[in-house]
Amino acid sequence: MKPPPFDYHRPASLGEALDALAEAGGHGKVLAGGQSLIPLLNMRLAAPGHLVDINRLTELDTIAADASGVRVGALARHAAVERSASAKAAQPLLAQALRLVAHPVIRNRGTVVGSLVHADPSAEMPAVLALLGGSVRLARRGAEREVAATDFFVGPLESALLPGELAVSAFFPALPGRSGTAFCEVARRHGDYAMAGVAAAVTLDEDFRIAAAKVACVSVGPVPVVVDVSQVCGTRPVASVDWDAVAGAVQDTIEPEDDIHATAEYRRHLTGVLVTRALREAAHDAAQDAARAAGEGQA
Amino acid sequence: MNHAITLTVNGVVREASVPARRLLSDCLRHDLGLTGTHVGCEHGVCGACTVLLDGEPVRSCLTFAVTADGHEITTVEGLAGDDGLSPVQRAFTECHGLQCGFCTPGFLCTVTAFLRETPAPTEEEVLEAVSGNLCRCTGYQNIIKAVHRAAEIQAEEAR
């Protein structure tokens, strides 16, 4: 249970980091929080020739929130984003999901962008980015590109990041007014990977009817599975939505697999239950948001 | 190739020469001789190796010693003050919060940091705080009691 040997690089600037990654090519790997990478190394499931440690790059330790959303830098730890009042105000789903990411001690070290690049289909952060239609900014020596979530998650533990690239930040867009979000999951033990989990976002119209509803499901496919359920919900008040039909529509879309933690059928069942739970919570949240906005309008 | 690193461990500046792949847990135990930090699973599940890095609890088995270069570490050896065991340590003793003691250093470091941020925790907050630490003998009931008792002791002593 010790990591294999590697060449260690500790760049003092982003430019130096990109140089090191360019030279290492396919043998290079970025070390940020290390909470997924170091277990993989300890178990000898990965053996990169070069590790580029970005922990000195304070320029990447950023959380920038405004009305359009939250941009999280590559060195922002889970715990910092979870505690950020401005991030919570701009996109509450981040904090709702982060409390479910591993344990508090892991969140002190792990990074949000690292979770995205790790691209575990049972992890929360990829589902949040996919649900919100966010993006990841990838830098290489002399160039930068912004990759949309739909293109970023390629397969289990596989992202669109190419050799020589560093994910410098991720953008989580805000939702329009009268919106609410929720993240619900079921795990064997608190902090474990979820057997099933659902992130939900709901937007209400002026008459408190559902205008848009979307979910992202974890642990039921090679990448987070996003399903737009606006049509199935219909333009109805929350109380008269046919939740069984909504859950059924999502259950028909997902393709869960058996493993030692749960059967495919059990995951499908859990996902149906969680879809309803998360959407109802999100709708409740949206109604409060709308009521708050109406109250401010009157004042 | 070895790297020269400097860590401030329990207030003492320590130097070591380590390969890049040296885990912080192994650096503390093997290079610095501080065997109070215990190593259980070595992949971040059990929490036995938890130490404080710049005051924040982290898994020392999921941190490289080279990354911690220049930072401050507190291990279980550094929790007791000049006047004896810390409130958290005393509470664990009082409440029988340990039996074999293997997981204890990790619990003590985790709980010390937790109570600093949450001096009067609810039951739920305590459960969440220790959810990342495994104990295979005492069981969790007495550990949970010890956390509440530690909060009491700290509050009494602050008065």
Contacts between the chains, C-beta under 8 A, distances in Angstrom:
chain1	res1	chain2	res2	distance
A	1	B	42	3.9
A	1	B	43	7.1
A	2	B	21	6.8
A	2	B	23	7.2
A	2	B	26	7.5
A	2	B	42	7.9
A	3	B	21	4.3
A	3	B	23	7.4
A	4	B	21	7.1
A	5	B	19	6.8
A	5	B	20	7.6
A	5	B	21	5.6
A	6	B	20	6.3
A	6	B	21	6.4
A	7	B	1	7.8
A	7	B	20	7.4
A	8	B	3	6.8
A	8	B	20	3.3
A	8	B	64	7.9
A	8	B	66	5.9
A	10	B	66	7.1
A	31	B	64	7.5
A	31	B	67	7.2
A	34	B	62	5.7
A	34	B	63	6.6
A	34	B	64	7.2
A	34	B	67	7.4
A	35	B	44	6.4
A	35	B	59	7.6
A	35	B	62	5.6
A	38	B	23	7.7
A	38	B	44	7.5
A	38	B	61	7.6
A	38	B	62	4.5
A	38	B	63	7.4
A	38	B	64	7.4
A	39	B	43	4.0
A	39	B	44	5.4
A	39	B	62	6.7
A	41	B	21	7.6
A	42	B	23	7.7
A	42	B	42	5.1
A	42	B	43	5.3
A	42	B	61	7.2
A	43	B	43	6.1
A	51	B	20	7.0
A	53	B	64	7.5
A	53	B	66	7.2
A	53	B	67	5.7
A	55	B	67	5.2
A	79	B	56	7.8
A	102	B	132	7.3
A	103	B	47	7.6
A	103	B	131	5.7
A	103	B	132	2.8
A	104	B	57	7.7
A	104	B	114	7.8
A	104	B	128	7.0
A	104	B	129	6.5
A	104	B	131	8.0
A	104	B	132	6.6
A	105	B	47	6.7
A	105	B	50	5.9
A	105	B	57	4.7
A	105	B	58	6.3
A	105	B	59	6.3
A	105	B	110	6.1
A	105	B	132	5.0
A	106	B	44	6.5
A	106	B	59	6.9
A	106	B	62	7.8
A	106	B	132	6.6
A	108	B	53	8.0
A	108	B	56	4.7
A	108	B	57	6.3
A	108	B	58	5.5
A	109	B	53	7.9
A	109	B	58	4.9
A	109	B	59	7.1
A	109	B	62	6.8
A	109	B	63	6.9
A	189	B	131	7.6
A	190	B	127	7.8
A	190	B	128	7.1
A	190	B	131	4.7
A	191	B	131	5.4
A	191	B	132	5.9
